Amino acid sequence: MNYLTLYQSGELLKRVRTAYARLAACDLCPHDCGVNRLQGERGICGAGAHPAIASANVHNGEEPPISGSRGSGTIFLTGCSLKCRFCQNFPISQMGNGEVITTKVLADRILKLQQRGVHNINLVTPTHYVPQILAALYLAIPQGFRLPLVWNSSGYEKVDTLALLDGVVDVFLPDMKYADNGTAERISSAPGYADINRPAVAEMLRQVGHLKLDDEGLAVKGLIIRHLVLPGGLAETRKTLSWIAGNLGTATHISLMRQYFPAHQAVGMPVLGRKLTDDEYDEALEALEEFDLDNGWVQD
Ligand code: SF4
């Protein structure tokens, strides 16, 4: 099943309606704010009834199966349900930078990116806009939209919200940021992150399976987990990798990232105020090896 089948059967339109109905007392993400976004109220993510985006461009810096040779059509959505102290994109995620648009304009931006020859459409921080994205897709499909859809998310997501994406999303690209709920609440204002993130990622795997590539090495379907190693062991990388190997399997593709640098409120903070050391990243690489997680990408 894919989004074309869902469109033709009428299921996609049903999903659009179901998703919009949830905005009346918004429970799309684990914060369960209960605000009426249809009437202009806003919750923790800052999102309203209409989508807001900061950019829609060709991006070449993602993992090789996502960026390929022609780039990924990347749309940065405004707002986020996390408030990471170290967020490098905080003007977009936490300060509301971006343009409020209609779902029709969002569909147009998607189609324009497709015309530019990108390999996929990559929705960055999309979860608080599930209804609007489904609606844009519903408008774009009859106009010829056919690219794989990449869901590039924080992984702080509810299984019942992800269910609306079953058969719609081709590639899930979630973070697994923390293994400890307390750390997640302290650093990212995301209570219960570890307990919520793990079933969310398991649901993503159930929907799309392990990563499948085409003959050119491009992602056509599947799961890639991103894990940013944090200084001072704050991400508890070993615990997360152990959980992945034991629960999702060693075939899981992992992008183990080392590009942490202090940004936003992390500047001057103890521990978060410094970069990662080589030893800290080496420890993370050793954990990958220890748990036989051979699929994926690491950074030099
Ligand atoms: S999507 Fe936004 S408004 Fe809705 S529950 Fe999450 S943080 Fe609150």
py3Dmol code that shows the C-alpha trace and the ligand (Angstrom):
import py3Dmol

protein = """\
ATOM      1  CA  MET A   1       0.000   0.000   0.000  1.00  0.00           C
ATOM      2  CA  ASN A   2       1.194   3.520  -0.678  1.00  0.00           C
ATOM      3  CA  TYR A   3      -0.289   7.011  -0.709  1.00  0.00           C
ATOM      4  CA  LEU A   4      -1.550   6.601  -4.264  1.00  0.00           C
ATOM      5  CA  THR A   5      -3.599   3.545  -3.284  1.00  0.00           C
ATOM      6  CA  LEU A   6      -4.895   5.394  -0.215  1.00  0.00           C
ATOM      7  CA  TYR A   7      -5.863   8.342  -2.405  1.00  0.00           C
ATOM      8  CA  GLN A   8      -7.702   6.168  -4.920  1.00  0.00           C
ATOM      9  CA  SER A   9      -9.602   4.226  -2.259  1.00  0.00           C
ATOM     10  CA  GLY A  10     -10.796   7.360  -0.457  1.00  0.00           C
ATOM     11  CA  GLU A  11      -8.835   6.420   2.661  1.00  0.00           C
ATOM     12  CA  LEU A  12      -6.488   9.401   2.373  1.00  0.00           C
ATOM     13  CA  LEU A  13      -9.409  11.840   2.480  1.00  0.00           C
ATOM     14  CA  LYS A  14     -10.762  10.025   5.551  1.00  0.00           C
ATOM     15  CA  ARG A  15      -7.371  10.415   7.208  1.00  0.00           C
ATOM     16  CA  VAL A  16      -7.327  14.143   6.394  1.00  0.00           C
ATOM     17  CA  ARG A  17     -10.707  14.528   8.112  1.00  0.00           C
ATOM     18  CA  THR A  18      -9.765  12.415  11.118  1.00  0.00           C
ATOM     19  CA  ALA A  19      -6.513  14.315  11.557  1.00  0.00           C
ATOM     20  CA  TYR A  20      -8.161  17.760  11.321  1.00  0.00           C
ATOM     21  CA  ALA A  21     -10.819  16.749  13.852  1.00  0.00           C
ATOM     22  CA  ARG A  22      -8.036  16.184  16.378  1.00  0.00           C
ATOM     23  CA  LEU A  23      -6.997  19.845  16.107  1.00  0.00           C
ATOM     24  CA  ALA A  24     -10.193  20.902  17.924  1.00  0.00           C
ATOM     25  CA  ALA A  25      -8.620  19.665  21.161  1.00  0.00           C
ATOM     26  CA  CYS A  26      -5.119  19.024  19.931  1.00  0.00           C
ATOM     27  CA  ASP A  27      -3.698  15.687  20.972  1.00  0.00           C
ATOM     28  CA  LEU A  28      -1.403  15.094  18.024  1.00  0.00           C
ATOM     29  CA  CYS A  29       1.761  14.807  20.090  1.00  0.00           C
ATOM     30  CA  PRO A  30       2.514  13.536  23.603  1.00  0.00           C
ATOM     31  CA  HIS A  31       1.977  16.975  25.158  1.00  0.00           C
ATOM     32  CA  ASP A  32      -1.790  16.552  24.657  1.00  0.00           C
ATOM     33  CA  CYS A  33      -2.328  20.315  24.989  1.00  0.00           C
ATOM     34  CA  GLY A  34      -6.073  20.087  24.293  1.00  0.00           C
ATOM     35  CA  VAL A  35      -6.119  23.544  22.669  1.00  0.00           C
ATOM     36  CA  ASN A  36      -8.472  24.326  19.807  1.00  0.00           C
ATOM     37  CA  ARG A  37      -6.054  25.017  16.994  1.00  0.00           C
ATOM     38  CA  LEU A  38      -8.925  25.359  14.529  1.00  0.00           C
ATOM     39  CA  GLN A  39      -9.981  28.486  16.433  1.00  0.00           C
ATOM     40  CA  GLY A  40      -6.504  29.953  16.645  1.00  0.00           C
ATOM     41  CA  GLU A  41      -5.415  28.601  20.021  1.00  0.00           C
ATOM     42  CA  ARG A  42      -1.845  27.395  20.228  1.00  0.00           C
ATOM     43  CA  GLY A  43      -0.123  24.831  22.359  1.00  0.00           C
ATOM     44  CA  ILE A  44       3.490  24.103  23.205  1.00  0.00           C
ATOM     45  CA  CYS A  45       4.605  23.634  19.582  1.00  0.00           C
ATOM     46  CA  GLY A  46       3.246  27.059  18.623  1.00  0.00           C
ATOM     47  CA  ALA A  47       1.414  25.721  15.563  1.00  0.00           C
ATOM     48  CA  GLY A  48      -2.015  26.931  14.525  1.00  0.00           C
ATOM     49  CA  ALA A  49      -4.605  25.783  12.011  1.00  0.00           C
ATOM     50  CA  HIS A  50      -2.480  26.533   8.942  1.00  0.00           C
ATOM     51  CA  PRO A  51       0.919  25.112   8.103  1.00  0.00           C
ATOM     52  CA  ALA A  52       3.983  27.315   8.539  1.00  0.00           C
ATOM     53  CA  ILE A  53       7.277  26.633   6.836  1.00  0.00           C
ATOM     54  CA  ALA A  54      10.706  28.220   7.077  1.00  0.00           C
ATOM     55  CA  SER A  55      12.057  26.928   3.768  1.00  0.00           C
ATOM     56  CA  ALA A  56      11.522  24.503   0.883  1.00  0.00           C
ATOM     57  CA  ASN A  57      14.804  23.787  -0.872  1.00  0.00           C
ATOM     58  CA  VAL A  58      17.054  21.149  -2.370  1.00  0.00           C
ATOM     59  CA  HIS A  59      19.311  19.756   0.365  1.00  0.00           C
ATOM     60  CA  ASN A  60      22.432  17.708  -0.261  1.00  0.00           C
ATOM     61  CA  GLY A  61      23.625  17.109   3.289  1.00  0.00           C
ATOM     62  CA  GLU A  62      21.388  14.238   4.389  1.00  0.00           C
ATOM     63  CA  GLU A  63      22.392  10.562   4.509  1.00  0.00           C
ATOM     64  CA  PRO A  64      23.502   9.309   1.035  1.00  0.00           C
ATOM     65  CA  PRO A  65      20.289   7.322   0.276  1.00  0.00           C
ATOM     66  CA  ILE A  66      18.229  10.437   1.055  1.00  0.00           C
ATOM     67  CA  SER A  67      20.305  13.118  -0.708  1.00  0.00           C
ATOM     68  CA  GLY A  68      21.553  10.970  -3.580  1.00  0.00           C
ATOM     69  CA  SER A  69      23.059  12.895  -6.490  1.00  0.00           C
ATOM     70  CA  ARG A  70      20.178  15.319  -7.081  1.00  0.00           C
ATOM     71  CA  GLY A  71      19.351  16.219  -3.479  1.00  0.00           C
ATOM     72  CA  SER A  72      16.396  15.868  -1.172  1.00  0.00           C
ATOM     73  CA  GLY A  73      13.437  18.236  -1.440  1.00  0.00           C
ATOM     74  CA  THR A  74      13.565  19.462   2.115  1.00  0.00           C
ATOM     75  CA  ILE A  75      10.776  21.409   3.773  1.00  0.00           C
ATOM     76  CA  PHE A  76      11.487  22.860   7.221  1.00  0.00           C
ATOM     77  CA  LEU A  77       8.273  23.250   9.164  1.00  0.00           C
ATOM     78  CA  THR A  78       8.009  25.965  11.775  1.00  0.00           C
ATOM     79  CA  GLY A  79       7.655  25.074  15.466  1.00  0.00           C
ATOM     80  CA  CYS A  80       8.422  21.923  17.414  1.00  0.00           C
ATOM     81  CA  SER A  81       7.005  20.030  20.362  1.00  0.00           C
ATOM     82  CA  LEU A  82      10.486  19.773  21.881  1.00  0.00           C
ATOM     83  CA  LYS A  83      12.441  22.685  23.307  1.00  0.00           C
ATOM     84  CA  CYS A  84      16.012  21.424  23.106  1.00  0.00           C
ATOM     85  CA  ARG A  85      18.361  23.793  24.922  1.00  0.00           C
ATOM     86  CA  PHE A  86      20.993  23.104  22.242  1.00  0.00           C
ATOM     87  CA  CYS A  87      18.781  23.336  19.156  1.00  0.00           C
ATOM     88  CA  GLN A  88      20.743  24.599  16.152  1.00  0.00           C
ATOM     89  CA  ASN A  89      17.501  25.567  14.399  1.00  0.00           C
ATOM     90  CA  PHE A  90      15.937  27.388  17.352  1.00  0.00           C
ATOM     91  CA  PRO A  91      14.770  30.444  15.366  1.00  0.00           C
ATOM     92  CA  ILE A  92      12.581  28.065  13.337  1.00  0.00           C
ATOM     93  CA  SER A  93      11.722  25.494  15.985  1.00  0.00           C
ATOM     94  CA  GLN A  94      11.254  27.743  19.009  1.00  0.00           C
ATOM     95  CA  MET A  95      10.862  31.350  17.851  1.00  0.00           C
ATOM     96  CA  GLY A  96       8.271  30.866  15.140  1.00  0.00           C
ATOM     97  CA  ASN A  97      10.396  31.960  12.164  1.00  0.00           C
ATOM     98  CA  GLY A  98       8.647  31.003   8.960  1.00  0.00           C
ATOM     99  CA  GLU A  99       5.750  31.788   6.709  1.00  0.00           C
ATOM    100  CA  VAL A 100       2.157  30.782   7.377  1.00  0.00           C
ATOM    101  CA  ILE A 101       0.768  29.290   4.184  1.00  0.00           C
ATOM    102  CA  THR A 102      -2.274  27.360   3.016  1.00  0.00           C
ATOM    103  CA  THR A 103      -2.290  23.629   2.345  1.00  0.00           C
ATOM    104  CA  LYS A 104      -2.654  24.505  -1.354  1.00  0.00           C
ATOM    105  CA  VAL A 105       0.587  26.496  -1.252  1.00  0.00           C
ATOM    106  CA  LEU A 106       2.260  23.635   0.624  1.00  0.00           C
ATOM    107  CA  ALA A 107       1.130  21.279  -2.155  1.00  0.00           C
ATOM    108  CA  ASP A 108       2.551  23.726  -4.729  1.00  0.00           C
ATOM    109  CA  ARG A 109       5.924  23.846  -2.928  1.00  0.00           C
ATOM    110  CA  ILE A 110       6.021  20.037  -2.878  1.00  0.00           C
ATOM    111  CA  LEU A 111       5.271  19.874  -6.597  1.00  0.00           C
ATOM    112  CA  LYS A 112       7.856  22.570  -7.401  1.00  0.00           C
ATOM    113  CA  LEU A 113      10.520  20.569  -5.586  1.00  0.00           C
ATOM    114  CA  GLN A 114       9.498  17.482  -7.549  1.00  0.00           C
ATOM    115  CA  GLN A 115       9.914  19.499 -10.779  1.00  0.00           C
ATOM    116  CA  ARG A 116      13.470  20.359  -9.701  1.00  0.00           C
ATOM    117  CA  GLY A 117      14.364  16.673  -9.921  1.00  0.00           C
ATOM    118  CA  VAL A 118      14.886  15.841  -6.244  1.00  0.00           C
ATOM    119  CA  HIS A 119      14.784  12.221  -5.123  1.00  0.00           C
ATOM    120  CA  ASN A 120      12.181  12.651  -2.392  1.00  0.00           C
ATOM    121  CA  ILE A 121      10.246  15.118  -0.250  1.00  0.00           C
ATOM    122  CA  ASN A 122      11.803  15.405   3.188  1.00  0.00           C
ATOM    123  CA  LEU A 123       9.526  16.906   5.847  1.00  0.00           C
ATOM    124  CA  VAL A 124      11.582  18.213   8.762  1.00  0.00           C
ATOM    125  CA  THR A 125       9.855  18.421  12.179  1.00  0.00           C
ATOM    126  CA  PRO A 126       6.462  17.567  10.702  1.00  0.00           C
ATOM    127  CA  THR A 127       4.490  15.922  13.522  1.00  0.00           C
ATOM    128  CA  HIS A 128       2.481  18.939  14.702  1.00  0.00           C
ATOM    129  CA  TYR A 129       1.296  19.400  11.101  1.00  0.00           C
ATOM    130  CA  VAL A 130       0.033  15.890  10.310  1.00  0.00           C
ATOM    131  CA  PRO A 131      -3.444  17.113   9.184  1.00  0.00           C
ATOM    132  CA  GLN A 132      -2.060  19.903   6.995  1.00  0.00           C
ATOM    133  CA  ILE A 133       0.546  17.623   5.410  1.00  0.00           C
ATOM    134  CA  LEU A 134      -2.058  14.964   4.632  1.00  0.00           C
ATOM    135  CA  ALA A 135      -4.265  17.659   3.088  1.00  0.00           C
ATOM    136  CA  ALA A 136      -1.381  19.010   0.973  1.00  0.00           C
ATOM    137  CA  LEU A 137      -0.617  15.495  -0.194  1.00  0.00           C
ATOM    138  CA  TYR A 138      -4.281  14.995  -1.078  1.00  0.00           C
ATOM    139  CA  LEU A 139      -4.040  18.109  -3.294  1.00  0.00           C
ATOM    140  CA  ALA A 140      -0.626  17.235  -4.779  1.00  0.00           C
ATOM    141  CA  ILE A 141      -1.349  13.629  -5.814  1.00  0.00           C
ATOM    142  CA  PRO A 142      -3.889  14.425  -8.572  1.00  0.00           C
ATOM    143  CA  GLN A 143      -1.405  17.006  -9.881  1.00  0.00           C
ATOM    144  CA  GLY A 144       1.220  14.299 -10.356  1.00  0.00           C
ATOM    145  CA  PHE A 145       3.079  14.023  -7.064  1.00  0.00           C
ATOM    146  CA  ARG A 146       4.820  10.623  -6.961  1.00  0.00           C
ATOM    147  CA  LEU A 147       8.071  10.940  -4.966  1.00  0.00           C
ATOM    148  CA  PRO A 148       8.876   9.002  -1.781  1.00  0.00           C
ATOM    149  CA  LEU A 149       7.874  10.897   1.357  1.00  0.00           C
ATOM    150  CA  VAL A 150      10.481  11.137   4.133  1.00  0.00           C
ATOM    151  CA  TRP A 151       9.319  11.818   7.710  1.00  0.00           C
ATOM    152  CA  ASN A 152      12.266  13.527   9.424  1.00  0.00           C
ATOM    153  CA  SER A 153      11.080  13.800  13.012  1.00  0.00           C
ATOM    154  CA  SER A 154      12.115  14.107  16.663  1.00  0.00           C
ATOM    155  CA  GLY A 155      10.645  10.693  17.441  1.00  0.00           C
ATOM    156  CA  TYR A 156       8.508  12.253  20.222  1.00  0.00           C
ATOM    157  CA  GLU A 157       5.365  10.902  18.640  1.00  0.00           C
ATOM    158  CA  LYS A 158       2.210   9.039  19.573  1.00  0.00           C
ATOM    159  CA  VAL A 159       1.426   5.717  17.975  1.00  0.00           C
ATOM    160  CA  ASP A 160      -2.167   6.807  17.236  1.00  0.00           C
ATOM    161  CA  THR A 161      -0.854   9.827  15.318  1.00  0.00           C
ATOM    162  CA  LEU A 162       1.650   7.695  13.430  1.00  0.00           C
ATOM    163  CA  ALA A 163      -1.254   5.414  12.489  1.00  0.00           C
ATOM    164  CA  LEU A 164      -2.547   8.258  10.292  1.00  0.00           C
ATOM    165  CA  LEU A 165       0.674   7.973   8.289  1.00  0.00           C
ATOM    166  CA  ASP A 166       0.494   4.224   7.696  1.00  0.00           C
ATOM    167  CA  GLY A 167       0.940   3.717   3.948  1.00  0.00           C
ATOM    168  CA  VAL A 168       1.548   7.453   3.454  1.00  0.00           C
ATOM    169  CA  VAL A 169       5.163   7.787   4.585  1.00  0.00           C
ATOM    170  CA  ASP A 170       7.801   5.830   2.692  1.00  0.00           C
ATOM    171  CA  VAL A 171      10.877   6.517   4.791  1.00  0.00           C
ATOM    172  CA  PHE A 172      10.873   7.280   8.495  1.00  0.00           C
ATOM    173  CA  LEU A 173      13.921   9.217   9.689  1.00  0.00           C
ATOM    174  CA  PRO A 174      13.299   9.683  13.436  1.00  0.00           C
ATOM    175  CA  ASP A 175      15.669  10.719  16.198  1.00  0.00           C
ATOM    176  CA  MET A 176      16.298   8.573  19.221  1.00  0.00           C
ATOM    177  CA  LYS A 177      17.658  11.354  21.395  1.00  0.00           C
ATOM    178  CA  TYR A 178      17.584  10.067  24.957  1.00  0.00           C
ATOM    179  CA  ALA A 179      17.385   6.839  26.930  1.00  0.00           C
ATOM    180  CA  ASP A 180      16.377   8.601  30.127  1.00  0.00           C
ATOM    181  CA  ASN A 181      13.085  10.428  30.665  1.00  0.00           C
ATOM    182  CA  GLY A 182      14.497  12.831  33.255  1.00  0.00           C
ATOM    183  CA  THR A 183      17.325  13.959  30.977  1.00  0.00           C
ATOM    184  CA  ALA A 184      14.856  14.471  28.127  1.00  0.00           C
ATOM    185  CA  GLU A 185      12.634  16.628  30.325  1.00  0.00           C
ATOM    186  CA  ARG A 186      15.548  18.671  31.628  1.00  0.00           C
ATOM    187  CA  ILE A 187      17.263  19.287  28.281  1.00  0.00           C
ATOM    188  CA  SER A 188      14.406  19.142  25.781  1.00  0.00           C
ATOM    189  CA  SER A 189      11.222  19.727  27.821  1.00  0.00           C
ATOM    190  CA  ALA A 190       9.990  16.381  26.531  1.00  0.00           C
ATOM    191  CA  PRO A 191       8.539  14.454  29.481  1.00  0.00           C
ATOM    192  CA  GLY A 192       8.525  10.692  29.061  1.00  0.00           C
ATOM    193  CA  TYR A 193      10.631  10.912  25.875  1.00  0.00           C
ATOM    194  CA  ALA A 194      12.324   7.507  26.178  1.00  0.00           C
ATOM    195  CA  ASP A 195       9.086   5.695  27.035  1.00  0.00           C
ATOM    196  CA  ILE A 196       7.281   7.392  24.143  1.00  0.00           C
ATOM    197  CA  ASN A 197      10.077   7.338  21.564  1.00  0.00           C
ATOM    198  CA  ARG A 198      10.721   3.597  21.693  1.00  0.00           C
ATOM    199  CA  PRO A 199       7.182   2.429  20.822  1.00  0.00           C
ATOM    200  CA  ALA A 200       6.980   5.213  18.224  1.00  0.00           C
ATOM    201  CA  VAL A 201      10.085   3.978  16.424  1.00  0.00           C
ATOM    202  CA  ALA A 202       8.863   0.374  16.727  1.00  0.00           C
ATOM    203  CA  GLU A 203       5.593   1.450  15.047  1.00  0.00           C
ATOM    204  CA  MET A 204       7.553   3.146  12.258  1.00  0.00           C
ATOM    205  CA  LEU A 205       9.468  -0.087  11.660  1.00  0.00           C
ATOM    206  CA  ARG A 206       6.191  -2.022  11.629  1.00  0.00           C
ATOM    207  CA  GLN A 207       4.860   0.306   8.928  1.00  0.00           C
ATOM    208  CA  VAL A 208       7.841   0.465   6.588  1.00  0.00           C
ATOM    209  CA  GLY A 209      10.299  -2.281   7.585  1.00  0.00           C
ATOM    210  CA  HIS A 210      14.062  -2.055   7.374  1.00  0.00           C
ATOM    211  CA  LEU A 211      15.608   0.244   4.792  1.00  0.00           C
ATOM    212  CA  LYS A 212      15.327  -0.784   1.156  1.00  0.00           C
ATOM    213  CA  LEU A 213      17.394   0.879  -1.564  1.00  0.00           C
ATOM    214  CA  ASP A 214      16.892   0.979  -5.317  1.00  0.00           C
ATOM    215  CA  ASP A 215      19.583   0.153  -7.901  1.00  0.00           C
ATOM    216  CA  GLU A 216      21.061   3.635  -7.513  1.00  0.00           C
ATOM    217  CA  GLY A 217      21.326   3.287  -3.733  1.00  0.00           C
ATOM    218  CA  LEU A 218      18.417   5.621  -3.016  1.00  0.00           C
ATOM    219  CA  ALA A 219      15.974   5.011  -0.188  1.00  0.00           C
ATOM    220  CA  VAL A 220      12.629   3.760  -1.461  1.00  0.00           C
ATOM    221  CA  LYS A 221      11.170   2.561   1.831  1.00  0.00           C
ATOM    222  CA  GLY A 222      12.191   1.886   5.403  1.00  0.00           C
ATOM    223  CA  LEU A 223      13.588   3.215   8.638  1.00  0.00           C
ATOM    224  CA  ILE A 224      16.759   5.168   9.395  1.00  0.00           C
ATOM    225  CA  ILE A 225      17.299   6.139  13.038  1.00  0.00           C
ATOM    226  CA  ARG A 226      19.336   9.235  13.830  1.00  0.00           C
ATOM    227  CA  HIS A 227      21.197   9.454  17.096  1.00  0.00           C
ATOM    228  CA  LEU A 228      23.178  12.542  18.046  1.00  0.00           C
ATOM    229  CA  VAL A 229      25.902  11.683  20.540  1.00  0.00           C
ATOM    230  CA  LEU A 230      25.885  14.318  23.301  1.00  0.00           C
ATOM    231  CA  PRO A 231      28.793  15.386  25.514  1.00  0.00           C
ATOM    232  CA  GLY A 232      29.076  13.894  28.992  1.00  0.00           C
ATOM    233  CA  GLY A 233      27.116  10.793  27.980  1.00  0.00           C
ATOM    234  CA  LEU A 234      23.838  12.745  28.185  1.00  0.00           C
ATOM    235  CA  ALA A 235      22.324  10.832  25.260  1.00  0.00           C
ATOM    236  CA  GLU A 236      23.218   7.472  26.876  1.00  0.00           C
ATOM    237  CA  THR A 237      24.143   6.174  23.444  1.00  0.00           C
ATOM    238  CA  ARG A 238      25.052   2.673  24.586  1.00  0.00           C
ATOM    239  CA  LYS A 239      21.620   2.110  26.173  1.00  0.00           C
ATOM    240  CA  THR A 240      19.819   3.302  23.051  1.00  0.00           C
ATOM    241  CA  LEU A 241      21.917   1.166  20.702  1.00  0.00           C
ATOM    242  CA  SER A 242      21.431  -1.860  22.949  1.00  0.00           C
ATOM    243  CA  TRP A 243      17.657  -1.305  22.864  1.00  0.00           C
ATOM    244  CA  ILE A 244      17.652  -0.984  19.066  1.00  0.00           C
ATOM    245  CA  ALA A 245      19.648  -4.186  18.579  1.00  0.00           C
ATOM    246  CA  GLY A 246      17.482  -6.111  21.028  1.00  0.00           C
ATOM    247  CA  ASN A 247      14.082  -4.803  19.952  1.00  0.00           C
ATOM    248  CA  LEU A 248      14.290  -3.680  16.328  1.00  0.00           C
ATOM    249  CA  GLY A 249      17.073  -5.995  15.201  1.00  0.00           C
ATOM    250  CA  THR A 250      20.641  -5.598  14.043  1.00  0.00           C
ATOM    251  CA  ALA A 251      19.491  -4.919  10.460  1.00  0.00           C
ATOM    252  CA  THR A 252      18.347  -1.464  11.591  1.00  0.00           C
ATOM    253  CA  HIS A 253      20.051   1.440   9.803  1.00  0.00           C
ATOM    254  CA  ILE A 254      21.536   3.998  12.174  1.00  0.00           C
ATOM    255  CA  SER A 255      22.984   7.388  11.456  1.00  0.00           C
ATOM    256  CA  LEU A 256      25.341   8.070  14.361  1.00  0.00           C
ATOM    257  CA  MET A 257      25.981  11.801  14.440  1.00  0.00           C
ATOM    258  CA  ARG A 258      28.876  13.609  16.059  1.00  0.00           C
ATOM    259  CA  GLN A 259      28.228  17.185  14.965  1.00  0.00           C
ATOM    260  CA  TYR A 260      27.069  18.445  18.354  1.00  0.00           C
ATOM    261  CA  PHE A 261      28.114  21.970  19.181  1.00  0.00           C
ATOM    262  CA  PRO A 262      26.672  24.273  21.814  1.00  0.00           C
ATOM    263  CA  ALA A 263      23.980  26.479  20.322  1.00  0.00           C
ATOM    264  CA  HIS A 264      21.048  28.481  21.692  1.00  0.00           C
ATOM    265  CA  GLN A 265      20.788  28.135  25.511  1.00  0.00           C
ATOM    266  CA  ALA A 266      23.546  25.508  25.684  1.00  0.00           C
ATOM    267  CA  VAL A 267      26.231  28.148  25.231  1.00  0.00           C
ATOM    268  CA  GLY A 268      27.984  28.489  28.585  1.00  0.00           C
ATOM    269  CA  MET A 269      26.061  25.620  30.200  1.00  0.00           C
ATOM    270  CA  PRO A 270      27.981  22.927  32.089  1.00  0.00           C
ATOM    271  CA  VAL A 271      28.594  19.860  29.874  1.00  0.00           C
ATOM    272  CA  LEU A 272      26.261  20.980  27.046  1.00  0.00           C
ATOM    273  CA  GLY A 273      28.442  24.045  26.648  1.00  0.00           C
ATOM    274  CA  ARG A 274      31.256  22.083  25.022  1.00  0.00           C
ATOM    275  CA  LYS A 275      31.734  20.011  21.890  1.00  0.00           C
ATOM    276  CA  LEU A 276      31.948  16.246  21.860  1.00  0.00           C
ATOM    277  CA  THR A 277      35.432  14.783  22.402  1.00  0.00           C
ATOM    278  CA  ASP A 278      36.979  12.193  20.081  1.00  0.00           C
ATOM    279  CA  ASP A 279      36.936   9.688  22.964  1.00  0.00           C
ATOM    280  CA  GLU A 280      33.193  10.175  23.453  1.00  0.00           C
ATOM    281  CA  TYR A 281      32.455   9.506  19.802  1.00  0.00           C
ATOM    282  CA  ASP A 282      34.844   6.535  19.778  1.00  0.00           C
ATOM    283  CA  GLU A 283      32.885   5.046  22.692  1.00  0.00           C
ATOM    284  CA  ALA A 284      29.703   5.374  20.651  1.00  0.00           C
ATOM    285  CA  LEU A 285      31.369   3.665  17.688  1.00  0.00           C
ATOM    286  CA  GLU A 286      32.482   0.831  19.968  1.00  0.00           C
ATOM    287  CA  ALA A 287      28.884   0.376  21.123  1.00  0.00           C
ATOM    288  CA  LEU A 288      27.731   0.070  17.499  1.00  0.00           C
ATOM    289  CA  GLU A 289      30.274  -2.700  17.042  1.00  0.00           C
ATOM    290  CA  GLU A 290      29.423  -4.371  20.350  1.00  0.00           C
ATOM    291  CA  PHE A 291      25.749  -4.676  19.352  1.00  0.00           C
ATOM    292  CA  ASP A 292      26.506  -5.736  15.738  1.00  0.00           C
ATOM    293  CA  LEU A 293      24.794  -2.689  14.290  1.00  0.00           C
ATOM    294  CA  ASP A 294      26.654  -2.632  10.989  1.00  0.00           C
ATOM    295  CA  ASN A 295      24.091  -0.833   8.824  1.00  0.00           C
ATOM    296  CA  GLY A 296      24.163   2.908   8.555  1.00  0.00           C
ATOM    297  CA  TRP A 297      26.501   5.872   8.638  1.00  0.00           C
ATOM    298  CA  VAL A 298      29.049   7.299  11.012  1.00  0.00           C
ATOM    299  CA  GLN A 299      30.977  10.563  10.809  1.00  0.00           C
ATOM    300  CA  ASP A 300      34.769  11.070  10.714  1.00  0.00           C
TER     301      ASP A 300
END
"""
ligand_1 = """\
8
SF4
S 0.919 19.232 18.358
Fe 1.304 21.170 19.420
S -0.712 21.835 20.197
Fe -0.883 19.676 19.600
S -0.541 18.514 21.493
Fe 1.465 18.729 20.462
S 2.433 20.584 21.279
Fe 0.248 20.628 21.819
"""
view = py3Dmol.view(width=600, height=400)
view.addModel(protein, "pdb")
view.setStyle({"model": 0}, {"cartoon": {"style": "trace"}})
view.addModel(ligand_1, "xyz")
view.setStyle({"model": 1}, {"stick": {}})
view.zoomTo()
view.show()
